[in-house]
Amino acid sequence: MTADRNFRRSPLHDLRDRLATLSGAITVTETPFLAQINVRAATPPSSPPGDVDVLRLGPDEFLVVGPPGAEDRLLAEYRGPEVSVVDVSAQRTALDLSGPAVRELLAFGCSIDLHPRAFAIGDCAQTVLAHTPVVVQRRESGFRILVRASFAAHLAAWILDVSPELTSGH
C-alpha cells in the first residue's frame, strides 16, 4: 500500500499553481491525503493530543481528521464495542483558506454565519459552498474546507473565479 501512496495525485494537483497566484487577501492551499476516519458512536470520541481533530457531523457521527498516513493508527484508536469506524480518507481533500477576505469569500458561496461570535475556532458545519457539499471547519489560521474529491476542481474553479472580485479592495 505504501508504494501506491507514492504515486497518488491530489484532486487539485493541476490547479495548485493557479491557486497560489491569488492575492494575499485570500490564500488557498490544498492539504491532500489527510487521514479521515468516520466514527459512529453514542458518545463523542476523545481527541488525542497533537495533530488530530474530531469534528462532530451529527448527533452520533464524527469525522476524525489526522495527518497523512495515520489511518491505521486512528482506526485502532477509535475501534471499540458499539462503535463503527470507517476509513474515508480517499473521499475528500482539504482546502485551507486564510486572509482578510476569506470570510467574505465564504459568505458569498454559503449561507451559514461564519462570524467569530457565531462560528468559533474548532467549530465545524456541513453545508453547501458554491453548490458543493462541504464540511467547513474554523481553525486558528482561518478555515479548512473538506470537499469530496469529485467536487474539488469545481470548488477551486469557483474560488479562482470569485476571488479577484472580492479582493480588489483589500
Order of alpha helices (4+ residues) and beta strands (2+ residues): alpha-alpha-beta-beta-beta-beta-alpha-beta-beta-alpha-beta-beta-beta-alpha
